[in-house]
Amino acid sequence: MKSVLITGANRGLGLGMVKYLTKKNEGYQIFATCRNRNTSEELKQLEQENANLHILHLDVTNTSSFDEISSQIKKVVGGNGLNLLVNNAGVTTKFTKLALVKREQLLDNLTVNTVAPIMLTKALLAHLKQASEANSDKPMGTERAAIINMSSILGSIAQNDQGGFYPYRCSKAALNAATKSMSIDLKKDKILVVSMHPGWVRTDMGGSNAPLDVDSSIQGIFETISKLREEDSGKFLQYDGSELPW
């Protein structure tokens, strides 16, 4: 892998991924997006310490800005393309009962968690195809080109035994459906696509009661990503590599 883009990199899992990759110091070109770099102190500090880290301003709800992101990536990677796209940026509403769910919650979650990953993947597809072609001697995976859609076990219809969470569940189930379609559409281009559940992690989104710390989740995510091959494309996986039911 030579280049990676991580959305929602100013905190939580996204920031954890950036820290992990910069610590490995393997020379990846790392693109980290955030809505406001002025409030992303840790990310800015990492950028100062790592010449291969590039902070890109991105509000994923502003899909009209995606072509500009594509142009900024092109300036760095040239003809090598983008090896790994991690659609990590996400939002969630707290537990929502049917009687209390609001239209705005549903639309906000769907926009950030489903629409944005699909449209950003579309905007960056040329770079992903370029990377796959440039590394045609490599097996299907991150050495060629891969898309990781950060999903959630709450998007699993089969494992829903609690109900509620309408905005978040629906948006992640829809993202899973998009992952499956992408894996079929991009198979001919040898671009791998999976949905990944990071575990219930202690972040601003996951809350303080979550059993898993960020470092353990990130370690598992990247170990799993590094092992992905063609037969894994289109799967719904947990951070530890185990397969989850749709």
Buried (B, 14 or more C-beta within 10 A) or exposed (E): BBBBBBBBBBBBBBBBBBBBBBEEEEEBBBBBBBBEBEEBEEBBEBBEEBEBBBBBBBBBBEBEBBEBBBEBBBEBBEEBBBBBBBBBBBBBBEEBEEEEBEEEBBEBBBBBBBBBBBBBBEBBBEBBBBBBBBBEEBEBBBBBBBBBBBBBBBBBEEEBEEEBBBBBBBBBBBBBBBBBEBBEEBBEBBBBBBBBBBBBBBBEBBEEEBEBBBEBBBBBBBEBBEEBEEEBBBBBBBBBBEEBEB
